[in-house]
């Protein structure tokens, strides 16, 4: 004979449960994320961008990034135990 697992529900019931779970999950997720900005037109206001200030901010961030990277690299070479305590030579 064919043995059927008693815990196994019929496929139609499983589908209904899946749909209900998905619907309630989507509803709660949309309620949590109530900040809906809609479609963002990235071209809007492009003519009013101050290119000089963007360039200077980019330079500052670039300098910070290079300095942080070099300091981490120096620290990693000179005393790796401070950055990586679990790593022993």
C-alpha positions in Angstrom: 0.0 0.0 0.0 0.9 3.7 -0.3 1.9 5.2 3.0 1.0 8.9 3.4 2.6 11.0 6.1 -0.3 12.1 8.5 1.3 15.5 9.1 1.4 16.3 5.3 -1.5 18.7 4.4 -3.2 18.6 1.0 -1.4 20.9 -1.5 -4.4 23.2 -1.9 -4.4 23.9 1.8 -0.7 24.6 1.7 -1.2 27.0 -1.2 -4.0 28.9 0.7 -1.8 29.1 3.8 1.1 30.4 1.7 -1.1 33.1 0.1 -2.5 34.2 3.4 1.0 34.4 4.9 2.3 36.4 2.0 -0.6 38.8 2.1 -0.3 39.5 5.8 3.5 39.8 5.5 3.2 42.3 2.7 0.6 44.4 4.5 2.6 44.6 7.7 5.8 45.5 5.7 4.0 48.3 3.9 2.7 49.6 7.2 6.2 49.6 8.7 7.7 51.4 5.7 5.4 54.4 5.5 8.0 56.7 4.0 7.1 56.3 0.3 8.9 58.8 -1.9 7.5 57.5 -5.1 9.4 57.7 -8.4 12.6 59.7 -8.1 13.3 61.8 -11.2 17.1 62.1 -10.9 17.3 64.6 -13.8 15.1 67.1 -12.0 17.3 70.0 -10.7 20.4 68.7 -12.4 20.9 72.2 -13.9 21.0 73.8 -10.4 23.8 71.6 -9.0 26.8 73.5 -7.8 29.5 71.5 -9.4 32.3 73.3 -7.6 30.9 72.4 -4.1 30.3 68.8 -5.2 33.9 68.7 -6.5 35.3 70.0 -3.2 33.2 67.5 -1.1 34.4 64.7 -3.3 38.0 65.9 -2.8 37.5 65.9 1.0 35.9 62.5 1.1 38.7 61.2 -1.2 41.4 62.6 1.0 39.7 61.1 4.1 39.4 57.7 2.4 43.1 57.7 1.4 44.2 58.8 4.9 42.1 56.2 6.7 43.3 53.5 4.3 46.9 54.4 4.8 46.6 54.6 8.6 44.9 51.2 8.7 47.6 49.8 6.4 50.3 51.2 8.6 48.7 49.9 11.7 48.2 46.5 10.1 51.9 46.3 9.2 53.2 47.7 12.5 50.9 46.1 15.1 48.4 43.7 13.6 47.3 42.4 17.0 45.5 45.7 17.7 43.4 45.5 14.6 43.0 41.7 14.5 43.1 40.4 18.1 42.2 36.8 17.2 44.9 36.7 14.5 48.2 35.7 15.9 51.5 35.5 14.0 
